[in-house]
């Protein structure tokens, strides 16, 4: 049964009211996402994998909070936590996945806020500090007091997106080469 837009909105309003007091990632995040997916008529048990184990770029073990292969990575934090850091964490998971498992979307949330990132969108919205770090700037001022040293592979992912968008806007046809070392003459 397909849900109407009004039914989805009604369910989301009830969900928001129900989840108002939620704040702890460890004890409440899975229920939060189960109820969120239900708003759209999605049976989470058949669509998502909770706490999917991933070997991160540096070799450490990580766990994707909610994962729908090929579609979505969710990185959830406790209320008030840094969603830019959550996005960086989800992006590292993205880079660690096999190509066919990489999703189009990343969602970050801290119960009070939900951010959706479309990794194929034309407009580039990136976490604070990424552009400065790509340019080689050191952290400055209050805005970057919790400076995050990001892996080069993560910075390269954003660099490629920015470059492709700029070239597209300029009307220049560009086919990026596969990342990695290569001999040049």
Steps between C-alpha positions, in 0.01 A plus 500: 500500500651831392472780754378844403715805572242612759514162676881517513483854642247389761723208600809725515319748725402219738856365485649840588268532799573144616878545472522843668671369814745267323863595555722193551653336193592175669157420643256680267642533145380167357144557620518855361590371151255211513218751565640745242500238223143401597388858420579423136350151505839331512538188712843566646554134587500410132679809370773607740798347677570647841860527623651376172867422564743688274880501487587871480774648280756503781427136582287562810161335534188716469126444513244668272198583716247421225594379153292428192755371245511707184261759645576643846749536785369645828740631762317585821636692799368590842309828527716808450799320346689629194324397177796608285713243684220246452505572126878454488459165676226390257713614205787285621262203518384583146857488370559169678206325333514298180402710198166320452402557866571875502180697552369815340396654833650564841283608792643639823289566806516586869125447563431877489641544148506282189727587206465326164791505256442398139842386381394542137352850538619783280544747785790433731421543869785376712589496868672809639876502454523260204573771240758666724668168570513413129670837445754421772386757757565441868204514743408856597286668760197383689331353193759224479579450867414131464711457186468157345797356315333321212649209304637590157254264331211694654648833391558360149133395481393860571765646270379286210137606565590869513717477188230313304235754600717798403585346161134412440399861575767619255367266230823299485460128434717312746542131573686444830761225514493228764663608824845364584860530397584499131806568289511824306745608233 
